Amino acid sequence: MIAYLKGKLVHKDPTFVIIDISGVGYLVKISLQTYTKIKDEEHIMLLTYLHIKEDAHTLYGFKEEAEKKLFLNLTSISGVGPSTGLMILSSLSAEELETAIVSEDYRTIQNVKGVGAKTAQRIVLELKDKIKKESFSDSPQMTAGFIKSNNKIKEEALQALITLGFPKASAEKNIAAVLKKTGTDISLEELIKASLKTP
């Protein structure tokens, strides 16, 4: 099992990074939380989880232990695969997710694309006691990202939503709805996060 990767950050996208380690480029899928915390570091270390399927070996990366723990907890639940786990962690911060689970707030979890009522209930039922026992005190709030030109932000947000499984038309609609509400003064991370929550 690959526990972590440490190397040069050669590409960064809201849904994945490429880390160069001794001339080998590792593609690692990440959540919006990790994307925000990486900022523009030249050398990074990500805690990793290797998911092995018959047709693919996929690496998932996390900037912090708390997020990796949550991801592993989520994916231990029947019906929650790594892609859904990443989608949940991109839509909600670790703190928001824990609060929703502990307070049995199914609706917040259900608002995430791809999570139905039954899955949301299973997440709460199976993780409530676990999360009460474990303390994730080192989960800082999401920090605002970099303000870029409006068009570039729209393109990058659209690409991220499509990568996360949104059809192009509904991704464009969600982005437009968010920008209509917020205006252009919004970071890429905030735009993606808000678009994920737009019904």
Helices and strands as residue ranges (DSSP letters): E 4-12, E 16-21, E 24-29, H 32-38, E 43-53, E 56-62, H 65-75, H 82-91, H 94-102, H 106-110, H 117-133, H 150-163, H 168-182, H 188-197
